[in-house]
């Protein structure tokens, strides 16, 4: 059994759905205008510098 407010939820499927909905409500990001990173020239390591760092 799981309590949501004044209501008790019973049954495996209903509890799973309630837990899923809880996390969806708390971790869903509502950001419609999210920026993109294409067409940006990021600095990169050369193959030589990479080899020096991984030795």
C-alpha positions as CSV (number, residue, x, y, z in Angstrom):
1,X,0.0,0.0,0.0
2,X,1.1,3.5,-0.8
3,X,-0.4,6.7,0.6
4,X,-1.0,9.7,-1.7
5,X,-2.5,12.5,0.3
6,X,-5.6,11.1,2.0
7,X,-5.8,8.2,-0.5
8,X,-4.3,4.8,-0.1
9,X,-3.1,3.1,-3.4
10,X,-3.2,-0.6,-3.6
11,X,-2.0,-3.1,-6.2
12,X,1.4,-3.5,-7.8
13,X,0.5,-1.9,-11.1
14,X,-1.2,1.2,-9.5
15,X,1.8,1.6,-7.1
16,X,4.3,1.4,-10.0
17,X,2.3,3.9,-11.9
18,X,2.2,6.3,-9.0
19,X,5.9,6.0,-8.3
20,X,6.6,6.6,-12.0
21,X,4.3,9.6,-12.1
22,X,6.0,11.0,-9.0
23,X,9.4,11.0,-10.6
24,X,8.1,12.3,-13.9
25,X,6.5,15.3,-12.1
26,X,9.7,16.0,-10.2
27,X,12.3,15.5,-12.8
28,X,10.7,16.6,-16.1
29,X,12.4,19.7,-17.5
30,X,10.0,22.2,-19.1
31,X,12.5,24.2,-21.2
32,X,11.2,24.6,-24.7
33,X,13.8,27.1,-25.9
34,X,16.8,25.0,-25.1
35,X,20.0,26.2,-26.9
36,X,21.9,24.1,-29.3
37,X,25.7,23.8,-29.6
38,X,26.0,23.2,-33.3
39,X,27.9,25.7,-35.4
40,X,30.2,26.5,-32.5
41,X,33.9,25.8,-32.9
42,X,35.1,24.3,-29.7
43,X,38.9,24.1,-29.0
44,X,40.2,20.6,-29.5
45,X,43.4,18.8,-28.5
46,X,45.7,17.8,-31.2
47,X,46.5,14.0,-31.6
48,X,50.0,14.8,-30.2
49,X,48.7,16.6,-27.1
50,X,46.2,13.8,-26.5
51,X,49.0,11.2,-26.7
52,X,51.0,13.2,-24.1
53,X,48.1,13.3,-21.7
54,X,47.3,9.6,-22.0
55,X,50.8,8.4,-21.4
